[in-house]
């Protein structure tokens, strides 16, 4: 499964578990408009670290938190190289 599909799968799982409804997800949707709140995003990052073995937001001092879903996916895609 690609990194993007893994992220989308986990986003859907976290949303279901937290009783949230995801917006239609595409790259230019603001992450905070995705349907996940800050707790949901934190859970998502923790789960992705378990699944992908990576947390791109703690691997560098120079990381900016992503604004859009596309930026979020890119952070993980670039963090694996």
Secondary structure, 3 states (H helix, E strand, C coil): CCHHHHHHHHHHHHHHHCCCCCCCCCCCCEHHHCCCCHHHHHHHHHHHHHHHCCCCCCCCCCCCCCCEHHHHHHHHHHHCC
